Amino acid sequence: MHNLANLFFESFQHGVHPPEHKKHTDTLPTQRMPFLARYILPLNQNLGAPPNPIVKVGDRVLRGQPIAEPAAFFSTTLHSPVTGWIRAIGNRRVAEGGFQSAIEIEADPYATQRLDPQPRPDWRKMSRDELAKEVQRAGIVGLGGAALPAHVKYVLREGVKIRTLIANGAECEPYLTNDHRLMVERPQALLQGIEILQTLLGAEQSIIGVELNKPDAIAELRRHILPDQPIRVEPLRVKYPQGDSKMLIKALLGIEVPPGVRSADLGIIMNNVGTITAIADWFEQGMPYIDRRVTVSGPGVKNSANLLVPLGTPVREVLRFCGGLREDTKEVLVGGPMMGVSIASLDAPIIKISGGILAFTAQEADRPVEYPCIRCGRCVEACPYFLNPSKLARLAKARLFEEMKNVGVGECVECGSCTYVCPSGIPIVQLIRSARADIRRRKG
């Protein structure tokens, strides 16, 4: 039914409509993942500088205790997900295949692993700068995938006035339903987080953007909004990548955010619904960000699920809890099918932005045969940023990085729409992503 309703709602231009594949999990209540014996906490779980460890091998730590402190403004606190002991600090493998500095924790098998509420300062008496410091202490990052330390958005240039706070509940990636379940199961916590941010930022209104394929979330949120609250839920046409911040602002407000301009400078701040709920948990319960909501799905996993998983849990253990992989599984992704990464080792841990674990068989994972570009223009029609993806791919293959900068590679968000529509099977976004990584390395 929501596909018919799509005709009556505004949206951004371009984009694609991949199969949603959300019915496997969108009605499954979130389960808590059992606690395990060992956890691996990579330090670099946020965009910017990784935090500095403040523990040493042999230390006993409590669930929710800080174990690494911010190293810079673009950095955030890391907390222990369990009560136990620090067993090692050193390099450990992460999902992409490389090694990063990490803290290894052995859980105390006799601990209850219950987090005792820690009172936080009354947010009603706080300044905006104090809000930013508290959010940094809580270890909260942007949970839509970017991992930007959440507090960074709340430090505004002098004279900037925030008019609109947007809660991003689009969750446009196929298969993923953890934000959907959050809105259904914890609407009051989300609305509490919106009230906290709206009050401290001085925003005039708040909008929760939710795609029409989540009618139960829309209804549940509307049921809990009080008549005098300046908060409204806006249903959105189902389209990818609706969850991109600039696309959602265009869809909800009709405003184009120019390249190089912060949305805050236009009076808009946007956060993922998970980020906002985590802020409510910190101020209301003293709960730092130590558990990640994860959707486990795909044809290659035996039992799909929505889970609440302690950070640092090995992917292998999450899959084992879901019955394991089917024999014909060929690939496991962390994240969604459009922007996720193929995992190099199942021993890699869940981190703050691991929103999904998807398992695919050869039928879904086999790459199409690549043919020469036929200049059809479908990638141009699909790109929400009006770039020329095929040209960027050709430049990437030729390693002409400066030319890529000149034709807007910095604007690309690597959404994968171009690869999805390419009839020649060219891995456009993968070529662009690899070239951008080379550009960053050359800068460093």
Protein Blocks (a to p, Z undefined) as FASTA:
>chain_A
ZZmmmmmpccdeeiidddfklmmmmmgccddddddfbdcddfblcgcjddddfbdehiac
dehiafbdcfbfbbcddddfbdcddfbdcddddfkopacddddddddfkbgoiacddddd
dfklccfklmmmmmmmnopacfklnopafklmmmccehiacfbdcddfklmaghiaklmm
mmmmmmmmmmmmmmmmmmmnopabdcddddfklmmlmmmmmmmpcfklccdcdddddddd
fklmklmmmmmnopacdehiafklnopacddfklmmmmmmmmmnopacfbdcdddedjkb
fbgcdddddehiafklmmmmnopaafklcbdcedjfklmccdfbfkbccdfklmbccddd
fklmpccdddddehlommmmmmmnlpafklmmmmmmnopaklmmmnopmmpgolommmmm
mmnlpafklmmmmmmmmmmmmmZZ
